[in-house]
Amino acid sequence: MLNAVLLFHINGYTIRFSETFLITTQHYFTIEVIKYRIFNKLFE
């Protein structure tokens, strides 16, 4: 799950369609990381 998000983030950063796309990608990545951390804490 996290690997797919990382690949999406890297691809978005490399392609650089526009600043808006980059910002959206980074926000998506940040949200996924936060959800991933919360999920891990719940099931530790």
N, CA, C and O atoms as a CHARMM CRD file, in Angstrom:
* protein
*
  176
    1    1 MET  N      0.83900  -1.20600   0.00000 PROA 1      0.00000
    2    1 MET  CA     0.00000   0.00000   0.00000 PROA 1      0.00000
    3    1 MET  C      0.87100   1.25300   0.00000 PROA 1      0.00000
    4    1 MET  O      0.72200   2.13300  -0.84800 PROA 1      0.00000
    5    2 LEU  N      1.78400   1.31500   0.96800 PROA 2      0.00000
    6    2 LEU  CA     2.65200   2.48700   1.08000 PROA 2      0.00000
    7    2 LEU  C      3.58900   2.58600  -0.11400 PROA 2      0.00000
    8    2 LEU  O      3.89000   3.68400  -0.58200 PROA 2      0.00000
    9    3 ASN  N      4.05500   1.43400  -0.61100 PROA 3      0.00000
   10    3 ASN  CA     4.94400   1.43200  -1.77600 PROA 3      0.00000
   11    3 ASN  C      4.25900   2.04300  -2.99700 PROA 3      0.00000
   12    3 ASN  O      4.87900   2.79100  -3.75300 PROA 3      0.00000
   13    4 ALA  N      2.98900   1.72600  -3.18400 PROA 4      0.00000
   14    4 ALA  CA     2.23800   2.28200  -4.31200 PROA 4      0.00000
   15    4 ALA  C      2.13500   3.80000  -4.18600 PROA 4      0.00000
   16    4 ALA  O      2.24200   4.52600  -5.17400 PROA 4      0.00000
   17    5 VAL  N      1.92700   4.26700  -2.95400 PROA 5      0.00000
   18    5 VAL  CA     1.83200   5.71000  -2.71000 PROA 5      0.00000
   19    5 VAL  C      3.16900   6.37800  -2.99900 PROA 5      0.00000
   20    5 VAL  O      3.21300   7.45300  -3.59800 PROA 5      0.00000
   21    6 LEU  N      4.26100   5.74300  -2.57200 PROA 6      0.00000
   22    6 LEU  CA     5.59100   6.29200  -2.82200 PROA 6      0.00000
   23    6 LEU  C      5.87400   6.38300  -4.31300 PROA 6      0.00000
   24    6 LEU  O      6.41000   7.38500  -4.78700 PROA 6      0.00000
   25    7 LEU  N      5.51200   5.33000  -5.06100 PROA 7      0.00000
   26    7 LEU  CA     5.71600   5.33800  -6.51000 PROA 7      0.00000
   27    7 LEU  C      4.89400   6.44900  -7.16200 PROA 7      0.00000
   28    7 LEU  O      5.37600   7.14600  -8.05500 PROA 7      0.00000
   29    8 PHE  N      3.67300   6.60300  -6.71500 PROA 8      0.00000
   30    8 PHE  CA     2.79900   7.65600  -7.24200 PROA 8      0.00000
   31    8 PHE  C      3.41100   9.02300  -6.98100 PROA 8      0.00000
   32    8 PHE  O      3.39400   9.89800  -7.84600 PROA 8      0.00000
   33    9 HSD  N      3.95000   9.19700  -5.78200 PROA 9      0.00000
   34    9 HSD  CA     4.56800  10.46200  -5.38800 PROA 9      0.00000
   35    9 HSD  C      5.79800  10.74200  -6.24500 PROA 9      0.00000
   36    9 HSD  O      5.96700  11.85400  -6.74600 PROA 9      0.00000
   37   10 ILE  N      6.65200   9.74400  -6.41300 PROA 10     0.00000
   38   10 ILE  CA     7.87600   9.89300  -7.20400 PROA 10     0.00000
   39   10 ILE  C      7.53200  10.19100  -8.66700 PROA 10     0.00000
   40   10 ILE  O      8.13900  11.06500  -9.28500 PROA 10     0.00000
   41   11 ASN  N      6.55900   9.46300  -9.21400 PROA 11     0.00000
   42   11 ASN  CA     6.14300   9.68400 -10.60300 PROA 11     0.00000
   43   11 ASN  C      5.59500  11.09900 -10.79400 PROA 11     0.00000
   44   11 ASN  O      5.92900  11.77500 -11.76700 PROA 11     0.00000
   45   12 GLY  N      4.76100  11.53400  -9.86700 PROA 12     0.00000
   46   12 GLY  CA     4.19500  12.87800  -9.94600 PROA 12     0.00000
   47   12 GLY  C      5.28700  13.93600  -9.88500 PROA 12     0.00000
   48   12 GLY  O      5.22700  14.94900 -10.58100 PROA 12     0.00000
   49   13 TYR  N      6.27800  13.68800  -9.04900 PROA 13     0.00000
   50   13 TYR  CA     7.36500  14.65300  -8.88800 PROA 13     0.00000
   51   13 TYR  C      8.24600  14.69100 -10.12900 PROA 13     0.00000
   52   13 TYR  O      8.69800  15.75700 -10.54900 PROA 13     0.00000
   53   14 THR  N      8.48600  13.52600 -10.70900 PROA 14     0.00000
   54   14 THR  CA     9.35900  13.42900 -11.88300 PROA 14     0.00000
   55   14 THR  C      8.68900  14.01500 -13.13000 PROA 14     0.00000
   56   14 THR  O      9.32700  14.72200 -13.91000 PROA 14     0.00000
   57   15 ILE  N      7.41200  13.71900 -13.31000 PROA 15     0.00000
   58   15 ILE  CA     6.69400  14.16500 -14.50700 PROA 15     0.00000
   59   15 ILE  C      6.51400  15.69400 -14.50800 PROA 15     0.00000
   60   15 ILE  O      6.71900  16.34200 -15.53500 PROA 15     0.00000
   61   16 ARG  N      6.13500  16.25800 -13.37000 PROA 16     0.00000
   62   16 ARG  CA     5.95700  17.70800 -13.22300 PROA 16     0.00000
   63   16 ARG  C      5.00800  18.28600 -14.27500 PROA 16     0.00000
   64   16 ARG  O      5.39800  19.16500 -15.04300 PROA 16     0.00000
   65   17 PHE  N      3.80000  17.81000 -14.31200 PROA 17     0.00000
   66   17 PHE  CA     2.81400  18.37600 -15.24300 PROA 17     0.00000
   67   17 PHE  C      2.57200  19.84300 -14.90700 PROA 17     0.00000
   68   17 PHE  O      2.53400  20.69800 -15.79200 PROA 17     0.00000
   69   18 SER  N      2.40900  20.11900 -13.62900 PROA 18     0.00000
   70   18 SER  CA     2.17600  21.49000 -13.18300 PROA 18     0.00000
   71   18 SER  C      2.38800  21.57000 -11.68200 PROA 18     0.00000
   72   18 SER  O      2.44400  20.54700 -11.00000 PROA 18     0.00000
   73   19 GLU  N      2.50500  22.78600 -11.16800 PROA 19     0.00000
   74   19 GLU  CA     2.68100  22.96100  -9.72400 PROA 19     0.00000
   75   19 GLU  C      1.46400  22.44500  -8.97200 PROA 19     0.00000
   76   19 GLU  O      1.59900  21.86500  -7.89500 PROA 19     0.00000
   77   20 THR  N      0.28400  22.65100  -9.53000 PROA 20     0.00000
   78   20 THR  CA    -0.94800  22.19500  -8.88200 PROA 20     0.00000
   79   20 THR  C     -0.93800  20.68000  -8.72300 PROA 20     0.00000
   80   20 THR  O     -1.31100  20.14900  -7.67700 PROA 20     0.00000
   81   21 PHE  N     -0.50400  19.99200  -9.77900 PROA 21     0.00000
   82   21 PHE  CA    -0.43600  18.53400  -9.72300 PROA 21     0.00000
   83   21 PHE  C      0.55200  18.09100  -8.65400 PROA 21     0.00000
   84   21 PHE  O      0.29000  17.14800  -7.90700 PROA 21     0.00000
   85   22 LEU  N      1.69000  18.77600  -8.58400 PROA 22     0.00000
   86   22 LEU  CA     2.71300  18.44300  -7.58800 PROA 22     0.00000
   87   22 LEU  C      2.16900  18.62600  -6.18100 PROA 22     0.00000
   88   22 LEU  O      2.32800  17.75600  -5.32500 PROA 22     0.00000
   89   23 ILE  N      1.52600  19.76600  -5.94700 PROA 23     0.00000
   90   23 ILE  CA     0.98600  20.05400  -4.61700 PROA 23     0.00000
   91   23 ILE  C     -0.05300  19.00300  -4.23600 PROA 23     0.00000
   92   23 ILE  O     -0.05700  18.50800  -3.10900 PROA 23     0.00000
   93   24 THR  N     -0.93600  18.66500  -5.18000 PROA 24     0.00000
   94   24 THR  CA    -1.96600  17.65500  -4.92500 PROA 24     0.00000
   95   24 THR  C     -1.33400  16.31200  -4.57600 PROA 24     0.00000
   96   24 THR  O     -1.78200  15.62200  -3.66000 PROA 24     0.00000
   97   25 THR  N     -0.28900  15.95100  -5.31700 PROA 25     0.00000
   98   25 THR  CA     0.40300  14.68200  -5.08000 PROA 25     0.00000
   99   25 THR  C      1.01900  14.66100  -3.69200 PROA 25     0.00000
  100   25 THR  O      0.92800  13.65800  -2.98500 PROA 25     0.00000
  101   26 GLN  N      1.64100  15.75700  -3.29900 PROA 26     0.00000
  102   26 GLN  CA     2.28900  15.83200  -1.99300 PROA 26     0.00000
  103   26 GLN  C      1.26600  15.76600  -0.86900 PROA 26     0.00000
  104   26 GLN  O      1.50700  15.11100   0.14500 PROA 26     0.00000
  105   27 HSD  N      0.12700  16.43500  -1.03200 PROA 27     0.00000
  106   27 HSD  CA    -0.92800  16.38100  -0.02200 PROA 27     0.00000
  107   27 HSD  C     -1.46600  14.96200   0.10400 PROA 27     0.00000
  108   27 HSD  O     -1.68700  14.47600   1.21400 PROA 27     0.00000
  109   28 TYR  N     -1.67500  14.29700  -1.02400 PROA 28     0.00000
  110   28 TYR  CA    -2.15800  12.92000  -1.02400 PROA 28     0.00000
  111   28 TYR  C     -1.16800  12.01900  -0.30200 PROA 28     0.00000
  112   28 TYR  O     -1.55200  11.17700   0.51000 PROA 28     0.00000
  113   29 PHE  N      0.11200  12.20700  -0.60700 PROA 29     0.00000
  114   29 PHE  CA     1.17300  11.41300   0.00800 PROA 29     0.00000
  115   29 PHE  C      1.18500  11.62100   1.52000 PROA 29     0.00000
  116   29 PHE  O      1.28000  10.65700   2.28000 PROA 29     0.00000
  117   30 THR  N      1.09000  12.87100   1.95700 PROA 30     0.00000
  118   30 THR  CA     1.11000  13.19300   3.38400 PROA 30     0.00000
  119   30 THR  C     -0.06700  12.54200   4.10200 PROA 30     0.00000
  120   30 THR  O      0.10000  11.96400   5.17600 PROA 30     0.00000
  121   31 ILE  N     -1.25700  12.63500   3.51100 PROA 31     0.00000
  122   31 ILE  CA    -2.45900  12.04100   4.11000 PROA 31     0.00000
  123   31 ILE  C     -2.29800  10.52900   4.24300 PROA 31     0.00000
  124   31 ILE  O     -2.66800   9.95300   5.26600 PROA 31     0.00000
  125   32 GLU  N     -1.74700   9.88100   3.20800 PROA 32     0.00000
  126   32 GLU  CA    -1.55700   8.43300   3.24500 PROA 32     0.00000
  127   32 GLU  C     -0.56500   8.03400   4.33300 PROA 32     0.00000
  128   32 GLU  O     -0.76600   7.02900   5.01500 PROA 32     0.00000
  129   33 VAL  N      0.49500   8.80400   4.49900 PROA 33     0.00000
  130   33 VAL  CA     1.48800   8.51200   5.54300 PROA 33     0.00000
  131   33 VAL  C      0.84900   8.63700   6.91800 PROA 33     0.00000
  132   33 VAL  O      1.07800   7.79700   7.78800 PROA 33     0.00000
  133   34 ILE  N      0.04900   9.68100   7.12000 PROA 34     0.00000
  134   34 ILE  CA    -0.63100   9.88000   8.40700 PROA 34     0.00000
  135   34 ILE  C     -1.57100   8.71100   8.68900 PROA 34     0.00000
  136   34 ILE  O     -1.58500   8.17800   9.79800 PROA 34     0.00000
  137   35 LYS  N     -2.35900   8.31000   7.68000 PROA 35     0.00000
  138   35 LYS  CA    -3.27700   7.18100   7.86500 PROA 35     0.00000
  139   35 LYS  C     -2.50600   5.90300   8.18800 PROA 35     0.00000
  140   35 LYS  O     -2.92700   5.10900   9.03000 PROA 35     0.00000
  141   36 TYR  N     -1.37200   5.71400   7.50900 PROA 36     0.00000
  142   36 TYR  CA    -0.53600   4.53500   7.71900 PROA 36     0.00000
  143   36 TYR  C     -0.01100   4.49800   9.15200 PROA 36     0.00000
  144   36 TYR  O     -0.00300   3.43900   9.78000 PROA 36     0.00000
  145   37 ARG  N      0.42500   5.63600   9.67100 PROA 37     0.00000
  146   37 ARG  CA     0.94300   5.70700  11.04400 PROA 37     0.00000
  147   37 ARG  C     -0.15600   5.45400  12.06300 PROA 37     0.00000
  148   37 ARG  O      0.05300   4.73900  13.04300 PROA 37     0.00000
  149   38 ILE  N     -1.32500   6.03800  11.83500 PROA 38     0.00000
  150   38 ILE  CA    -2.45900   5.82700  12.74400 PROA 38     0.00000
  151   38 ILE  C     -2.83800   4.34700  12.75600 PROA 38     0.00000
  152   38 ILE  O     -3.06600   3.77000  13.81900 PROA 38     0.00000
  153   39 PHE  N     -2.90400   3.74300  11.58600 PROA 39     0.00000
  154   39 PHE  CA    -3.24800   2.33200  11.45200 PROA 39     0.00000
  155   39 PHE  C     -2.26200   1.46800  12.23200 PROA 39     0.00000
  156   39 PHE  O     -2.67200   0.54600  12.93800 PROA 39     0.00000
  157   40 ASN  N     -0.97000   1.75500  12.11400 PROA 40     0.00000
  158   40 ASN  CA     0.04900   0.98800  12.83400 PROA 40     0.00000
  159   40 ASN  C     -0.09600   1.14000  14.34000 PROA 40     0.00000
  160   40 ASN  O      0.07300   0.16600  15.07400 PROA 40     0.00000
  161   41 LYS  N     -0.40500   2.34200  14.81500 PROA 41     0.00000
  162   41 LYS  CA    -0.56200   2.56800  16.25500 PROA 41     0.00000
  163   41 LYS  C     -1.77100   1.81600  16.79400 PROA 41     0.00000
  164   41 LYS  O     -1.73400   1.30200  17.91200 PROA 41     0.00000
  165   42 LEU  N     -2.83300   1.74800  16.01500 PROA 42     0.00000
  166   42 LEU  CA    -4.03500   1.04500  16.45100 PROA 42     0.00000
  167   42 LEU  C     -3.79700  -0.45400  16.58300 PROA 42     0.00000
  168   42 LEU  O     -4.41000  -1.10900  17.42600 PROA 42     0.00000
  169   43 PHE  N     -2.90900  -1.00200  15.75200 PROA 43     0.00000
  170   43 PHE  CA    -2.71300  -2.44900  15.72200 PROA 43     0.00000
  171   43 PHE  C     -1.34900  -2.90300  16.23400 PROA 43     0.00000
  172   43 PHE  O     -0.89200  -4.00100  15.91700 PROA 43     0.00000
  173   44 GLU  N     -0.70000  -2.04500  17.03400 PROA 44     0.00000
  174   44 GLU  CA     0.59300  -2.44300  17.60900 PROA 44     0.00000
  175   44 GLU  C      0.39000  -3.52500  18.65900 PROA 44     0.00000
  176   44 GLU  O      1.35700  -3.99300  19.25900 PROA 44     0.00000
